[in-house]
Structures are given as structure tokens and as C-alpha cells.
Amino acid sequence: MEESPLSKLSLEQTAVLNDDQKAIFCALDERDQDFFAQTFKPTDLPKALDRKGGILNRNQADRARLEKIRAALAQAAAENPAGEDGAEDVLTA
């Protein structure tokens, strides 16, 4: 059976975390888990994980927004293929 990422934390560190902070910790890659477990004391760990969670959420929102922009651009390109630009018609008129 695979060991839980939370086992990297001390009992004191684990005791001060709420469920959201535990989920954030588990979502981190192994290197980040090791860093957080070794670097932050129980008094600092919840705040550090909250901040990391905010960064992860913001990055996820940025990626979703970028994907929407890419989809809109692809749709616009499909609807108006190159060479069929209406600006050409205005210039020749």
C-alpha cells in the first residue's frame, strides 16, 4: 500500500492543518511536499499552504482563460480563413 503524502509531516504540522490545507499539500509534487514539510514550522505551515493554494488556483484560472482565448481565436480563424479578409474588399472598392 502506498504511503500518504501527509506522512511526510510531523504530528504537530498535521494537527494544525484543516482539510483544505491537507488537500493542497497532497496536490503538490513530491519535491514541493518535501520542501514544505522540512521548511515550515507548525505555526507557519497553514499560511504557507493557503498561499500556495491561492497560487495554484490562480494559475488554473489563468490556464482556463488562456484556453478560452485560444478556442475563440481558432474559431475566428476557421470562420474567416486566410485570404478571405474583408479588409481587402474595402481597399479595392
C-alpha positions in Angstrom: 0.0 0.0 0.0 1.3 3.4 -0.9 2.2 5.8 1.9 0.2 9.0 2.3 1.9 12.3 1.5 0.8 13.6 4.9 3.2 11.1 6.5 6.0 13.5 5.5 4.6 16.0 8.0 5.2 15.8 11.7 2.2 15.2 14.0 2.3 18.8 15.1 2.3 20.0 11.5 -0.6 17.7 10.6 -2.6 18.7 13.7 -2.7 22.4 12.7 -3.9 21.9 9.1 -7.6 22.0 8.0 -8.9 19.7 5.3 -8.3 22.2 2.5 -4.7 22.7 3.6 -4.2 18.9 3.7 -5.6 18.6 0.2 -3.3 21.4 -1.1 -0.3 19.6 0.5 -1.3 16.3 -1.2 -1.8 18.0 -4.5 1.8 19.2 -4.5 4.5 17.3 -6.3 6.9 15.3 -4.2 9.7 17.9 -4.3 7.3 20.6 -3.1 5.9 18.3 -0.4 9.4 17.7 0.9 10.2 21.4 0.9 7.0 22.4 2.8 7.5 19.6 5.3 11.1 20.4 6.0 10.9 24.2 5.8 7.7 25.3 7.6 7.1 25.0 11.4 3.6 24.1 12.5 2.8 27.8 13.1 3.8 28.8 9.6 2.7 25.8 7.5 -1.1 26.6 7.3 -0.5 30.1 6.0 2.2 28.9 3.5 -0.2 26.2 2.2 -3.1 28.7 1.9 -0.8 31.0 -0.2 0.3 28.0 -2.3 -3.3 27.0 -2.8 -4.1 30.5 -4.0 -1.3 30.5 -6.5 -2.4 27.1 -7.8 -6.0 28.3 -8.2 -4.9 31.5 -9.9 -2.7 29.5 -12.3 -5.5 27.1 -13.0 -7.8 30.1 -13.7 -5.2 31.7 -16.0 -4.8 28.4 -17.9 -8.6 28.1 -18.3 -8.8 31.7 -19.6 -5.9 31.2 -22.0 -7.6 28.0 -23.3 -10.9 30.0 -23.9 -8.9 32.7 -25.8 -7.2 30.0 -27.9 -10.5 28.4 -28.7 -12.1 31.7 -29.7 -9.1 32.5 -31.9 -9.3 29.1 -33.6 -13.0 29.5 -34.1 -12.5 33.0 -35.6 -9.7 31.7 -37.9 -12.0 28.8 -39.0 -14.8 31.2 -39.7 -12.6 33.7 -41.6 -9.9 31.7 -43.4 -6.7 33.5 -44.5 -7.0 35.2 -47.8 -10.7 36.0 -47.3 -10.1 39.1 -45.3 -12.8 41.7 -45.7 -10.3 44.4 -45.4 -9.1 43.5 -48.9 -12.5 44.2 -50.3 -12.7 47.6 -48.7 -9.3 48.6 -50.1 -10.3 47.5 -53.7 -13.6 49.3 -53.5 
